[in-house]
Amino acid sequence: MIAKKVFGRTGHLSTRTLFGAAALGRVTQEEADQTLDVLLAYGVNHIDTAHSYGDAELRIGPWMPKHRDTFFLATKTDKRTYDGAWEELEMSLERMHTDHIDLWQMHFLIGEEEWKVAMAPGGVLEAFRKARDEGIVRFLGVTGHELAVPTMHLRSLEHFDFDSVLLPYNYVLMQNPAYAADFETLLAVCQERNVAVQTIKSLCRRPWPEDVARNYAVWYQPLEDQDAIDKVVHWVLGDERVFLNTTGDIHLLPKVLDAAARFEQRPSEAEMDALVAAYDMAPLFT
């Protein structure tokens, strides 16, 4: 089974490896139900999805009448206004057959102008406050990709006391000195405030080469071999401050969970450098 850790100030004892439900965006209900069996086998008790993840919320919905109490359920909105976000929240509740969301997140919030809209009167933050006050949502978070995300998350945390953040984290990316410094600055604030930190892109090998077939449902070329997956998963889990969100492909998911279940210690820098060389790994964000 996969080890658990308290998810920030929420008090929920979440598995260190959270299910990234983007993997359900383009699958059948039968495939989704098979994925549920995998999650339950490994004891995964935290689902992270988004309204914009294709059919993911619809695939999760049939699980909830029986398993709602099994999972800490998180979703996201990429709308920046009150009206747009509230409409999506109502749809998310209907799609997932639930009357409440454990964590509602502002999705991919890194642009200057959209940040201003989100935080201003009439913005999505107003919807977040109302949903929490009414008990429809328990906790609030913010997510993002790209190199600017640690700095933007810090700005968001200065403006509002979010309960969680989500951002990229892997060995290759952390070889970028500027990103590594910004990441550590953000993590220090999160540690001080007990803000949960979710990480993504652990399996990224490199951007898809033009001459390589896209045989997985992710927008980067992933590592596929179990030994390589073990190393990158163990490297992330070796940082006790963070959670690892699984990759966006149901066929890679069992390998990630298998690696997480066998985690003992973080690979050495020499081991990771050898992995990078062997698989010609490169940063997704530059």
C-alpha positions as CSV (number, residue, x, y, z in Angstrom):
1,M,0.0,0.0,0.0
2,I,1.0,3.6,-0.5
3,A,2.1,5.7,2.5
4,K,-0.2,8.5,3.6
5,K,0.4,12.1,4.8
6,V,-1.9,14.8,6.1
7,F,-2.9,17.0,3.2
8,G,-1.9,20.4,4.6
9,R,-4.4,22.0,7.0
10,T,-7.3,20.0,5.6
11,G,-6.6,17.3,8.2
12,H,-7.3,14.6,5.5
13,L,-4.8,11.7,5.6
14,S,-4.2,11.4,1.8
15,T,-2.0,8.9,0.0
16,R,1.3,10.5,-1.0
17,T,0.3,9.6,-4.6
18,L,-2.9,11.4,-5.7
19,F,-4.9,10.2,-8.6
20,G,-4.7,12.7,-11.5
21,A,-8.0,12.1,-13.1
22,A,-7.0,13.8,-16.4
23,A,-6.3,10.2,-17.3
24,L,-10.1,9.6,-17.5
25,G,-10.7,12.4,-20.0
26,R,-11.0,10.2,-23.1
27,V,-11.8,6.7,-21.8
28,T,-14.9,4.6,-21.7
29,Q,-16.8,4.0,-18.5
30,E,-15.6,0.4,-18.5
31,E,-12.0,1.6,-18.6
32,A,-12.7,4.1,-15.9
33,D,-14.2,1.4,-13.7
34,Q,-11.2,-0.8,-14.2
35,T,-9.1,2.2,-13.1
36,L,-11.1,2.5,-9.9
37,D,-10.3,-1.1,-9.1
38,V,-6.6,-0.2,-9.4
39,L,-6.9,2.8,-7.1
40,L,-8.7,0.8,-4.5
41,A,-6.1,-2.0,-4.7
42,Y,-3.4,0.5,-3.8
43,G,-5.5,2.3,-1.2
44,V,-5.5,5.6,-3.2
45,N,-8.0,7.9,-1.4
46,H,-7.6,11.3,-3.2
47,I,-8.9,12.2,-6.6
48,D,-7.8,15.4,-8.4
49,T,-9.8,16.2,-11.5
50,A,-11.0,19.3,-13.4
51,H,-14.1,20.5,-15.3
52,S,-11.9,20.9,-18.3
53,Y,-10.5,17.3,-18.3
54,G,-12.8,16.0,-21.1
55,D,-15.2,13.4,-19.7
56,A,-13.3,12.8,-16.4
57,E,-16.0,14.2,-14.1
58,L,-18.6,12.1,-15.9
59,R,-16.5,9.0,-15.5
60,I,-16.0,9.6,-11.8
61,G,-19.8,10.2,-11.2
62,P,-20.9,6.6,-11.2
63,W,-18.3,5.8,-8.5
64,M,-19.5,8.4,-6.0
65,P,-22.8,6.8,-4.8
66,K,-20.8,3.9,-3.3
67,H,-17.4,5.5,-2.8
68,R,-17.9,9.2,-2.0
69,D,-16.6,8.7,1.6
70,T,-13.6,6.8,0.3
71,F,-12.1,9.7,-1.6
72,F,-11.0,13.3,-0.9
73,L,-12.5,14.8,-4.1
74,A,-10.9,17.8,-5.8
75,T,-11.8,19.6,-9.0
76,K,-10.9,22.8,-10.8
77,T,-12.3,25.6,-12.8
78,D,-10.4,27.6,-15.5
79,K,-13.1,30.4,-15.5
80,R,-12.0,33.7,-14.1
81,T,-15.4,35.3,-13.4
82,Y,-17.9,34.6,-10.6
83,D,-20.7,33.7,-13.0
84,G,-18.5,31.4,-15.1
85,A,-17.0,29.6,-12.2
86,W,-20.3,29.2,-10.4
87,E,-21.9,27.6,-13.4
88,E,-19.0,25.2,-13.7
89,L,-19.2,24.3,-10.0
90,E,-22.9,23.4,-10.4
91,M,-22.1,21.2,-13.4
92,S,-19.2,19.5,-11.6
93,L,-21.5,18.6,-8.7
94,E,-24.1,17.2,-11.1
95,R,-21.5,15.3,-13.1
96,M,-19.9,13.7,-10.1
97,H,-23.2,12.9,-8.3
98,T,-22.2,14.7,-5.1
99,D,-23.4,17.6,-3.0
100,H,-20.0,18.9,-2.1
101,I,-16.4,19.2,-3.3
102,D,-13.5,18.8,-0.8
103,L,-11.1,21.0,-2.8
104,W,-12.0,23.5,-5.5
105,Q,-9.1,25.0,-7.4
106,M,-8.4,27.9,-9.7
107,H,-6.9,26.0,-12.7
108,F,-3.8,27.2,-14.6
109,L,-3.7,30.7,-13.1
110,I,-0.4,32.3,-14.3
111,G,-1.3,35.1,-16.7
112,E,-1.1,38.6,-15.3
113,E,-4.4,39.9,-16.8
114,E,-6.5,36.8,-15.9
115,W,-5.0,36.9,-12.4
116,K,-6.3,40.4,-12.0
117,V,-9.8,39.4,-13.2
118,A,-9.9,36.3,-11.0
119,M,-9.0,38.3,-7.8
120,A,-11.1,41.4,-8.5
121,P,-14.7,42.1,-7.5
122,G,-16.9,39.8,-9.7
123,G,-14.0,37.4,-10.2
124,V,-13.7,33.7,-9.4
125,L,-12.4,34.4,-5.9
126,E,-15.9,35.7,-5.0
127,A,-17.4,32.4,-6.1
128,F,-14.8,30.5,-4.1
129,R,-15.6,32.4,-1.0
130,K,-19.3,31.9,-1.4
131,A,-19.0,28.2,-2.1
132,R,-16.9,27.7,1.0
133,D,-19.1,29.8,3.2
134,E,-22.2,27.8,2.0
135,G,-20.4,24.4,2.7
136,I,-20.5,23.4,-1.0
137,V,-16.7,23.4,-1.0
138,R,-14.5,22.7,2.0
139,F,-11.1,23.9,0.9
140,L,-9.7,26.2,-1.9
141,G,-6.5,25.9,-4.0
142,V,-4.7,27.3,-7.0
143,T,-2.8,25.4,-9.8
144,G,-0.5,26.2,-12.7
145,H,2.1,25.0,-15.2
146,E,5.2,26.7,-16.8
147,L,8.2,28.3,-15.2
148,A,6.3,31.3,-13.9
149,V,4.1,29.3,-11.6
150,P,6.0,29.4,-8.3
151,T,6.1,33.2,-8.4
152,M,2.4,33.5,-9.4
153,H,1.5,31.0,-6.6
154,L,3.3,33.2,-4.1
155,R,1.4,36.2,-5.4
156,S,-1.9,34.3,-5.0
157,L,-1.0,33.3,-1.4
158,E,-0.2,36.9,-0.6
159,H,-3.6,37.9,-1.8
160,F,-5.7,35.0,-0.3
161,D,-5.0,32.2,2.1
162,F,-5.4,29.2,-0.2
163,D,-5.3,25.7,1.3
164,S,-3.2,24.1,-1.5
165,V,-1.1,24.7,-4.6
166,L,-0.2,22.5,-7.5
167,L,2.8,22.9,-9.9
168,P,5.4,20.9,-11.9
169,Y,8.3,19.2,-10.0
170,N,10.8,16.7,-11.3
171,Y,14.5,16.2,-11.3
172,V,15.2,17.6,-14.8
173,L,13.1,20.7,-14.1
174,M,14.9,21.3,-10.8
175,Q,18.2,21.6,-12.6
176,N,17.0,25.0,-13.8
177,P,18.5,27.2,-11.1
178,A,15.9,30.0,-11.3
179,Y,12.9,27.6,-11.2
180,A,14.5,25.6,-8.3
181,A,15.0,28.8,-6.3
182,D,11.5,30.0,-6.9
183,F,10.1,26.5,-6.0
184,E,12.0,26.5,-2.7
185,T,10.8,30.0,-1.9
186,L,7.2,28.9,-2.5
187,L,7.7,25.7,-0.5
188,A,9.0,27.6,2.5
189,V,5.9,29.7,2.6
190,C,3.7,26.6,2.2
191,Q,5.5,24.9,5.0
192,E,5.0,27.9,7.3
193,R,1.3,28.2,6.5
194,N,0.6,24.4,6.3
195,V,-0.5,24.7,2.6
196,A,-0.6,21.4,0.8
197,V,1.8,21.1,-2.2
198,Q,0.8,18.9,-5.1
199,T,3.3,18.2,-7.9
200,I,2.8,17.1,-11.5
201,K,4.9,16.0,-14.5
202,S,7.0,13.4,-12.6
203,L,7.1,11.0,-15.6
204,C,8.1,13.6,-18.1
205,R,11.0,12.3,-20.3
206,R,11.0,15.3,-22.7
207,P,8.7,17.2,-25.1
208,W,7.3,14.8,-27.8
209,P,9.9,14.5,-30.6
210,E,8.3,15.1,-34.0
211,D,9.3,11.7,-35.2
212,V,7.9,9.7,-32.2
213,A,4.4,8.4,-32.2
214,R,2.2,9.8,-29.5
215,N,1.1,6.5,-27.9
216,Y,0.0,7.8,-24.5
217,A,-2.7,10.3,-23.5
218,V,-0.2,12.9,-22.1
219,W,1.2,16.0,-23.8
220,Y,4.8,15.1,-23.1
221,Q,6.8,12.0,-24.0
222,P,6.6,9.9,-20.7
223,L,9.1,7.4,-19.3
224,E,7.7,3.9,-19.9
225,D,10.1,1.4,-18.3
226,Q,9.3,0.4,-14.7
227,D,12.9,0.9,-13.5
228,A,12.9,4.5,-14.9
229,I,9.4,5.2,-13.5
230,D,10.6,3.9,-10.1
231,K,13.4,6.4,-10.0
232,V,11.5,9.5,-10.9
233,V,8.6,8.6,-8.6
234,H,10.9,7.8,-5.8
235,W,12.8,11.1,-6.4
236,V,9.6,13.1,-5.9
237,L,8.4,11.1,-3.0
238,G,11.8,11.5,-1.4
239,D,10.7,15.1,-0.7
240,E,8.4,14.7,2.2
241,R,6.9,18.2,1.7
242,V,5.0,17.3,-1.4
243,F,2.4,15.0,-2.9
244,L,2.7,13.4,-6.3
245,N,-0.2,13.6,-8.8
246,T,-0.2,10.6,-11.1
247,T,0.3,10.9,-14.9
248,G,-2.6,11.5,-17.3
249,D,-2.7,8.0,-18.8
250,I,-4.5,5.0,-17.4
251,H,-2.0,2.6,-18.9
252,L,0.9,4.2,-17.1
253,L,-1.0,4.5,-13.8
254,P,-0.4,1.0,-12.5
255,K,3.4,1.5,-12.9
256,V,3.3,4.7,-11.0
257,L,1.3,3.2,-8.2
258,D,3.5,0.2,-8.1
259,A,6.6,2.4,-7.8
260,A,4.9,4.5,-5.0
261,A,4.0,1.4,-3.1
262,R,7.6,0.2,-3.1
263,F,9.1,3.6,-2.1
264,E,11.9,3.5,0.5
265,Q,14.4,6.2,-0.3
266,R,15.2,8.9,-2.8
267,P,17.7,8.0,-5.6
268,S,21.1,9.6,-5.5
269,E,22.0,12.5,-7.7
270,A,24.4,10.2,-9.6
271,E,21.5,7.7,-10.2
272,M,19.3,10.5,-11.5
273,D,22.1,11.9,-13.7
274,A,22.6,8.5,-15.2
275,L,18.8,8.2,-15.9
276,V,18.8,11.6,-17.6
277,A,21.6,10.5,-19.9
278,A,20.2,7.1,-20.6
279,Y,16.8,8.4,-21.7
280,D,18.0,11.7,-23.2
281,M,15.7,13.5,-20.8
282,A,15.0,17.2,-21.4
283,P,12.8,19.9,-19.6
284,L,9.2,20.3,-20.7
285,F,9.3,24.0,-19.8
286,T,12.0,26.3,-21.0
